[in-house]
Amino acid sequence: MTTTIPTENLLSLAQTYGLPLFVYDTKVIDGQIQKLRSAFDVPRLEIRYASKAQNTISILRHIYNQGCGIDTVSPGEIVMALKAGIPSSVISFTPSGVITDEYAFAIEHGVHVHADQPYILEWLDQHYPGTAVTLRFNPAIRAGGHTKLQVGADGSKFGILSSQVKNIISLTKKLSLKITGVHMHLGSDISDSASFDEAYEYLLSVAQIWADTIDHVDLGGGFKIPYHPDDHSIDMISFGARVSERFNRFCADIGREITLVFEPGKFLLSAAGYLLMEVTNVRTEGSVPMVYVQSGFNHFLRPMNYGAYHHLINISNTNGEIQFYDVVGYLCETDTFALNRPISEIHQGDVLCLLNAGAYGYSMASTYNGRPRPAEVMINDGQATLIRRAETIDDLLRTDLGVNSE
Ligand SMILES: Cc1ncc(COP(=O)(O)O)c(C=O)c1O
């Protein structure tokens, strides 16, 4: 991990906007988009940012302005993308196991749909004959940084299983739908490019079946980025060269140039985000000093949900002596951010900065324990803008119809 953290700037944002606070730096997002683009040498490349990673409208708009489309998984995410001014022609919809009404919503809004279950294909044929559809396949390969993220593994709930392919072939022959693409998403935090190559080879073999009608192959997202200072990222250059070579051969085989699509979430957003939290207390009794912060897994779930490592920096005392701390949140559960973690000396009132907070941070945040969600600030061209205000307790009560009844 070689990121330079703008600590002075973050401290001043903490003072201006209060804590806890999410901050996103668009320079990092743009750099990641550029890194991805320059790694591939194919006639047509499309990046469809997986908006589940972070779907605040200003961020979506920024990413679209960098030339990317958006992948969504719900009507809510479709509306967020449309509100960002993103045309439906570059929005796709890749849900899982949803009611057909959601497909109707996507199609009525002009959004391209992905399907991975026969019931969806049959319903689309009946209600929207002739619709263009991308088929999502399950490559049956276990890859990804955590078992909960290995969504392309055999038997996972996602994608058409290899045992279903024959049925899907006869179904699509019978139905009026136009199969315009094939798709897979292996999982998240994937650095093992061998599993990716294997899955991709499988997808291309399936793509041959619909070679006459497809105009894109979508390889999903899941690229690993570093979390720990000694961690590594996927080697995008060699990965890109291999994928491009194989994809170009595929295009030559089918005699047409089609589009290669990726749906990265974490790769674009993770390192762009910081979560700033105030230290409320340092308990020195016990085997390891314990640092309490005014936040918790209601704001940032990944350490508790996936055991994810997120680096922590004391931006109030960056040059202090390194000591080991447990860092915990304020929720009434164990709520652990880090155990026995080396951090420069911490005092009550200091500001801790959690790194890689850009992806699956705010978008997974909740109001658990009756706690409003934090504000969000975006830094663009060195200019900080509040892009989402902090919630209030009134926001929490807004949908509760018991408020005014005795
Ligand atoms: C269909 C699909 N595409 C893309 C992604 C993005 O994955 P990542 O954020 O790991 O790149 C996901 C994440 O769950 C997904 O489900």
The ligand as an SDF file (V2000), in Angstrom:
LIG
                    3D

 16 16  0  0  0  0  0  0  0  0999 V2000
  -22.4600   -8.5140  -10.0360 C   0  0  0  0  0  0  0  0  0  0  0  0
  -21.3600   -7.7940   -9.3540 C   0  0  0  0  0  0  0  0  0  0  0  0
  -20.5110   -7.0650  -10.0970 N   0  0  0  0  0  0  0  0  0  0  0  0
  -19.5000   -6.3690   -9.5190 C   0  0  0  0  0  0  0  0  0  0  0  0
  -19.3140   -6.3880   -8.1430 C   0  0  0  0  0  0  0  0  0  0  0  0
  -18.1840   -5.5620   -7.5720 C   0  0  0  0  0  0  0  0  0  0  0  0
  -17.2690   -6.2990   -6.8550 O   0  0  0  0  0  0  0  0  0  0  0  0
  -15.9670   -5.5710   -6.2820 P   0  0  0  0  0  0  0  0  0  0  0  0
  -16.4360   -4.4380   -5.4690 O   0  0  0  0  0  0  0  0  0  0  0  0
  -15.2770   -6.5950   -5.4710 O   0  0  0  0  0  0  0  0  0  0  0  0
  -15.1850   -5.1280   -7.4550 O   0  0  0  0  0  0  0  0  0  0  0  0
  -20.1730   -7.1310   -7.3510 C   0  0  0  0  0  0  0  0  0  0  0  0
  -19.9670   -7.1640   -5.8850 C   0  0  0  0  0  0  0  0  0  0  0  0
  -20.5750   -7.8470   -5.1330 O   0  0  0  0  0  0  0  0  0  0  0  0
  -21.2250   -7.8560   -7.9670 C   0  0  0  0  0  0  0  0  0  0  0  0
  -22.0860   -8.5610   -7.2430 O   0  0  0  0  0  0  0  0  0  0  0  0
  1  2  1  0
  2  3  1  0
  2 15  2  0
  3  4  2  0
  4  5  1  0
  5  6  1  0
  5 12  2  0
  6  7  1  0
  7  8  1  0
  8  9  2  0
  8 10  1  0
  8 11  1  0
 12 13  1  0
 12 15  1  0
 13 14  2  0
 15 16  1  0
M  END
$$$$
